[in-house]
Structures are given as structure tokens and as C-alpha cells.
């Protein structure tokens, strides 16, 4: 069931947003366009892609430590002075040059090298999951920014209309006052309510400016028109959502990988206490530039070593690694609980928003009927100006609540997808360049820095913006 829903999510998620390819400098006007812009322009995603490439290189470094190390060294030495032996003085002045080629290989380290490779690989996988989590955060922020701007625009329009309605009520009150139908206090009440509505309009315009600023930061330039989404994405039942989250949540998968890394680190700390066996070979050429004396030599040696006493450093490192492992296990447990909690919380927010929309619709219908009735009764002298203003305020509050609930519903729906691990460019089928997190790893794995592949990697890094 979990896999079935994950496969359907690619199509179903986009029920709530139309995705349009962006060309040139066009500006987004749909939720799908906003998600595309946010994904393309996100510096946070680029930052974590760079961190992933750095983790890939750590695997290369760990693998290199398993192979032979070949290096060369050169030295030129100038000597001067004289020596006396049995009354005979000899000249020590001269210049010697030495050139050596040295190769070494660790043939036994209690498995420490292989453990380092495995730990680096697990770190890469954890970093990939972190990248997915960052991608979800970027897209979730874009959804919130889009819906909040739409809410702000609709709220400002509602507040402006409210000002116009109260202005009409004020004019009506003034006319009725002039003919003696109402008192001066009725006019004052209308004037006070008009001042309040203008203040509320100013607040709404300020809030809209704030949401526009957030949109610019999360997505890009704010378009003149934001097209409302055509529908909500498909959301499964709560139990199914939790089941999907337990397998798809990138935060949970990353925590699982970190536990594995910590366990491998403990094993490496134990391996560091074991003996180490290395083999080393050397070819050397020594030349005396003052005469024809020179020599050529070679050697091969097999050595073993083990630390017997280091003041407790190795034991301390093992205990620290075990403590880090215990901490990683605790983080995994907490993350598992947090993932389930996030699903339940966002699901509850979505359910509440849906209920609020239904209640607001009924409230608006009733408030509109009441407002029209009170206004008609007021023209007949059966209602006061304050009654009309209160009825109008009740209708306004219902409409404002409906606007906020609609925005909250979309935000909560996409947050449910995020909590399940499905709010990604791939699952949303966004029209963005495909990013393969394994491509760079496959390119660098096992390649030497001076190889043809290594030179190609340098060009790739420059193309990605590296130095």
C-alpha cells in the first residue's frame, strides 16, 4: 500500500497546482510556477549539493588510503669544512644530491581502512537524504509564501470593500440625521467604525507587504496576479500517511544512516588499538657533484607497530565514539517520534482548516442574510445604525475567516506531503532540470586526482561554480 501511494503521488500531488515551463524572464503566476522558481533559485539547495559533493570526495579519500602510496623526494646538500685524521687534513667541501622513489602499502590495520570507506559511503547516503529534506523545506516555504500573498491580496480587497460599505452607511446615517430619524450618536458610531475599518485596511496592507517580501525571498519577484490553485493534492488517510512517512521521510532515513556511521566509527576506534602492518619499498640515487662518486640503492621492508601507551588517548576516543553512537540512536528514536508527530499535526491542521471552511461558508450565508435584513429594517426605523454596523462586521469577520482558512488548507495539505517525504521536485513532476545526486559520486569513485577523469572532474567543478 505504501509503495502504491508513493507511485501515485507523482501524478496526484499536482492536482493543486498547474506547472508551466518558464522561459526567458517570465514571472510565475501559478503555484506550480512558484515552486519551479523557488527550486531553481534556491541557494540553500545549491549549498547542500556542494556539501554532498564534498561528502562524495571523502569516499574517494577513504578508498585511496586502502591502496598503495607512491611518492618521491629530492634533496640537495652542501657540506663544507675540513677534517684532520692522524695529522692529515682532508677537505669536506662538496655537494650531494639524492633522489628517491618511495612506495608504501598498509597490508593490515584490523579493518580500519575498510570501515572508514563504509562510514564515508553511509555519510554520503545521509547527506543525500538531507538534501531531499532541504528541497522539501524550500518547496514548502514557496507554498506558504504563495498562499500567504494570495490571502493578503484577498484580505486587502475585502478591507477596501468594507471601507466603501461603511462610507455608504455613514452617508446614509448623515442623511437620516438631517431629517431627524436618528441622533448624532448614530452618526458618531458610523464615523468611529469607518476609522476602525481604515485602520484595519492599513494593517492588511502592511501584512501584504510583509508577505510579498517573504515571497521575494522564497520564490522571486511577485507577479501582479496569482492564479488560485485548481484543487488540493491527494492526501491519504492518517494511518497510511504515517506508514509512508516511516519509509519515505528523508529526515528519518538520514538519522538511520547517521546511526550506522556512528557504529562504524566505534569499530574504527577499536581497530586503531590493533597492530598495524605496512610494507615499504624505496629506490634511491645519490650523486656527488664534486666528483664521480655516486650510488644507486633500493630497499624493501616489512614493519609492524602498535601503540602500547598514549596516555589513554585511544581509549578515550573509543569511549567518545560509543557515546556518539548512543546519541545517534537517541536522535533516531526522537526523529521517528517527530516524524509521526509531524504527520499527525499537519493532518490535524488540514482537518481543522477544512472544517473551518465549511463552517465559514455557512456563517457567510447566514451573516449575509442577516446583514441585508438588518439594513432593510433600519430603513424602516426598526433597527439602529449600530445594529447595521454590527451585522456588517459579522459578515466581514466571516469572509476574512474563510479567506484565511482557504490559505491554511492549502498550506496544511502540502505540509502533510512534506511530513510524508513526498514534497520534492520529482514527486511533484516539476518542470526543472533533473539532478542526479549519484552522478558526481559515480564519476569520482576510484579515480585518481591526476587521471584523465580527474581533469574532467575539475572542469565539471568549474562548471558547477567551484573554484
N, C-alpha and C positions, 0 to 999 in steps of 0.2 A: 504494500500500500504506500509506504514511504517513497520508494523509487518511482512508483506510478505518479504520485503527485509531483515529485521533482521534475519528471519528464514533461508533465502537462503545464508546469509553471511557466516555461519559456513562452508559451502562447497566451496562457490565461492572464498572466500578470499585466500584459499590455492592454487589457480591456479598459483600463482607466486612463490611458494616455496615448495620443497619436504621435508616432515617431516620424519625423520628416527629415530627410537629408538636408544638411546645411551646406550651402555653397557660398563662396565669396564672403562678404561681411554681413550676411543676413542675420537678423535678430530673432531669437526664439519667441514664439507666441503660444506654444502649447506646452503641456507638462513634459511630453516626450522630448521636445526640443530643449527644454531647460535641463533635463537630465543629460542629454548629449553634450550640451555646452559645459555643464559642470564637470563631466567626466574628462572632456578634452582639455579644459583649462586648469584642472586641479594640480597645483604644485605639490600638494600632500601626497597624491598618488605617485607623482614623479619621484619625490623624495624616497618613498618606500620601495619603488622599483630599483633605485640606486642602492638602497640598503640590501635588497635581495641579490643584486649583482655582487656586492661585497661579500655576502654570505656564500655565494657560488665560488668565489675566489678562495675562500677559506677551505673549501673542499679540495681545491687544486693544491693548496699549500700542504694540507694534511697528507694527501696522496703522494706528493713529492718527497715527503720525509721517509716514505717506505722504500724508495728507490735509492740507487747509488748516488753519491755526491762526488762530482768531479770538479776540481779547482786547480788553478795554477798560482804559483808565486814566483816573484823575481826579486833579486836583491843585489845591489852593488855595494861593495865595502872597500873603503880606502883605509889602509893601515900606514902608520909612519912610526919612526923611531929606530933604535938600534939595540942590539943585544951583545953582551960580552960573555964568551964561554972559553974558559982556560986562557984568558988573555987575548982571545981572538974576537975582534969586533965584527959583527955582521949587520948588514942593512936590512931593516924590516919594512922599508917603504914599498908599497905595491897596491895594486887594485885588483880585487877579485870580484867576479860576477857569478851568481848562482841562479839557475832557472830550474824550477821543479814542477812536476805534474803530479797531483795527489788525488787519489780516489779512495772513498770510504763507503762502507755499507754496514748498516746495523742488521745483523742476522738473528738477533734475539733480544726482545725487550719486554717479554711477558705479555705480548699482545697490545702493548700501549699504543703503538702506531696505528694498528687497525682500529682500535677503539676510538682514536682521535678522528679517523676518517668517518666512522659511523656516526659519531657525535656531530661532526660538521654537516653530514648529509641530513640528519634529523633537524639540525638548526635551519637548514635551507627549507625543508618542508614546513617548519613552524613559521618561518619568515614569509613563505608563500601564503599561508593562512592569514597571517597578519595583514598582508597586502590586500587580501579579499575583504577583511574586516574594515580596513581603511576605505576601500572602494565603497562598501556599504554605507559608511558614515558620510562620505561625500554625497552620495546619491540621496540619502535620507535628508541631509541638510538642504539639498536642492528642492526636494518635495515640500519641505516645511517652508522654505523661502517663497516658493511659487504660490502655495496656498495662502500663506500669510499676506502676501501682496494682494492677491485676489480678495481676501477678506477685508483688507484695508480699503481697497478701492470701493467695494460694495458698501462698506460702513460709511465712508465719506459721502457717497451718493445718498445713502439713507439719511444721514445727518443734514445734508443740504436740503433734501426734500422736507425734512422735519422743520427746518428754519422757515421754508416757504409756507408750510401749512400754518405754523404758529403766527407768522406775519399776517396771513389771511384771518386767523382767529382774532388777532389784535385789532385789525381794521374793522372786523365785524363788531367787536366789543366796543370800539370807539363810536361806531355808528349807533349802536344801541344805547350807549351812554348819552349821546347827544339828544336822542329822542326821549330819554328818561326811562328806558326799560330796565337798565341796570345801574349800579352805583359805581363810584370812582374806584372802589376797591377791586371790582371785577376787572377793570382796565389795568390796574396795577398788577394784578395776578398774571394777566396775559403778558405784560411787559417783562415781569420777572422771569416767566417761563421762556420768553424769547431770548433774554440774556443768557439763560442757562443753556438753551439749545445752541446758541452761537459759541458758548464756551466748550460745549461737548463737540461741536464741529471742529474747533481749533485743536482739541485733544486728538480727535480722529485723524486730522491731517498730520499732526505730529507723529502719531503712531505709524501712519502710512509712510512717512519719510524714513522712519527707523527701519521698517520692513523693506523698503526699497534699498536702503544701504546694505542690509543683510543680503538681499538678492544679488546686488553687485558683487559682494564678497564671495558668495557661494556659487553663483552662476555666471554673471557677467552683466552687460548693460540691460536695463529694464526696458522692455518693449512698451509701446503705447497701449497695446491691447493684449490681455492674457486670456486666451480661449479656455473656457471651463472644460475640464476632463469629461469625456463622454460616459464614463462609468467607472465603478470601482474594480480593482483587481480581484480575482477569485481568491477567497480565503477559505481554508478547510475548517473542519471542526477543531475545537480546542485540543482534544486529545491527539488528533492527527498532527496538528501544528507542533505540539510538544515533541512528538516522535520524530518528525522531520528535523526539528532543531537539534535533537540529541545526536544526529548523524551529519547534519549539514552546517551547523554553526561553526564559522571559522575561528571564533574565539575559543570554543571548546576544543576543536582539533589542534589549535596552536598550543593550548595548555597540555594536551595529551603528549604532543611532541616534546614539550619542554620537560616533562617528567622523564621521558626516555633519554633526553640529553643529560639530565641530572644523574640518572642511573649509570649511564656510560661514563660520566665524569668520575663517579665513585670508583668504578672498575679501573679507570686510568690512574687514579690516585694510588690504588693498591699495586698496580703494575709498576709504578715508579719506585716501589720499595724492592722490587726483584732485581736480580743481577742483569747486567746488560752486556751483550757480546757484540763486538764490532770487528770488522776486517778492514785493513787499510793497506793500500799499495802506493809506492812512490817511485818516480823516475826523476833523477836529478842530473844536471850538467853544471860543472864548476869550471870556470875559466879564469886563469891568471893573465891579466892584460900586460904584465911586465915581462913575461917570458912565455915559453911554450908549454908550461905546465898546465895540464887540465885533467879533469877526471869525469867519468860518467858512472853513475851508480843507480841501483834500483833496490827496492826492498818491499817485502810484504810481511804484514804482521797480523796476528790474531790476538785480540785483547778482550779481557772481561773485567767488569768493575761493578761494585755495589756499594752504596752508601751505608756505612755502619753507624755513624753518628753525625747528626747535623743539628743538634740542639733541639730536636723534636719538630723540625720544620715539616718533614714528610708526614709524620703522624698528625700534625695539626692540619695539614692540607687534606688528609683523608677525613678527619672529623668535620672540617668545614664543608667538604663535598657531600658528606652524609646529611649534614644539616640543610644544605641547599636542596638535596633530594627530598627531604621531608617537607620543606617549604613548598617545593613544586607540586608535591602530591596534595598538600593542603589547598594550593591555588586551584588545582584541577577539581577538587571537591567543591570548592566555593564557586568556581566558574560553572560547573554543572548545575548547581542550585540557582545561580544567577541567570543562566540561560532559560531554565524553566520558568523562573520568576518573570523574566522579561516577556516571555510569550504570554503568560497569564495577565500581566499588567497591560500590555498593549492590546490584548484581546478584550480585556475589560473596558479599556478606553474606547475601543471601537464599538463595543456593545452599548456603552453609555451614550456615545455620540449618535448612534442610530436611534436609540430611544429618545434622545433629546430632539432629534429632527422630527420624529413622528409627533412628539408632544408639542413642538413648536408650530408645526403645521396646523394642528387642531387649535392651538392657542391663537394663532394669527387669524384663522377663520372666525373664531368666536370674538376676538378683540375687534376685528374689522366690523362685524355686525353691530357690536356694542357701540363702537365709535360713531357709526352712521346713525344709529338710533338716538344716542345722546345728543348728537348735533341737531338732529331734527327736533327733538324735544326742547332743545334750548331755543330754537327759533320760535317755538310756541310758548316760551316762558316757563316751561315745566322743569328746566334744568338751568344750573348756573354756568357761568363761564369756567369756573374751576372744574366742574364736572366734565365739561368738554375737554379741557386740557388734560385732566387725569386719564380720560378714556383714550385720548390721542397718545399719551405717554405709555399706556399699557400696550397699545398696538406697536409703538416704536420698540419697546423692550422685547416684544415677541419676535419682531422682524430681526432685530440685532442678534438675538439668541439663535435664530435659525441660521443666520449667516455664519456665526462662529461655530455652530455645531456642524455645518456642512464642511467647513475647512478642517475641523478637528477629525471628522470622519475619514477624510482622505489621508490626512497625516497619520492617523492611527492605523489605517489599513496598510500603508507602506511600512510602518514601523513593525507591524506583525510580520510582514515579509522579511524585514531586516532581522528580527529576532529568530526567524527560521533559517537564516543564511541564504535567502533567495533574492535579495535586493542587489543584484550585480548586473553589469552590462550584458553579460552572456545570458543570464536568465531573463532579463527584460528584452533581449534581442535589440539592443540599441544599435543604431547605425553609426558605429565608431570603429576605428582601426582595431583589429584583433591583436591582443597582447598575449603572447605565449610565455608564461613565466619559466618554462623549462628550456626555452630556446637558447638562452645565454649559457645555462648550465651545460647543456649538451655540447655547446661549442668549446667551452673551456676545459671540460673534464679530461684530464690526462694529457693536456697539451703543454709543451714547454714554452717558456717565455720568449726564446729566440727562434722558435719554429715559424714556418710559413703561416700556420694557423694563428700563432701568437701575434704576428704582424697584422693579420687580418682582424684580430680582436682589437688591436689598437685603433684601427680605422673605424671599427664598429663603435668603440667608446667615444671617439671624437664625434661620430655622427649622432650619438645619444646625448651629446653635450658635455662629455667628460673632458678632462684636461689632457 
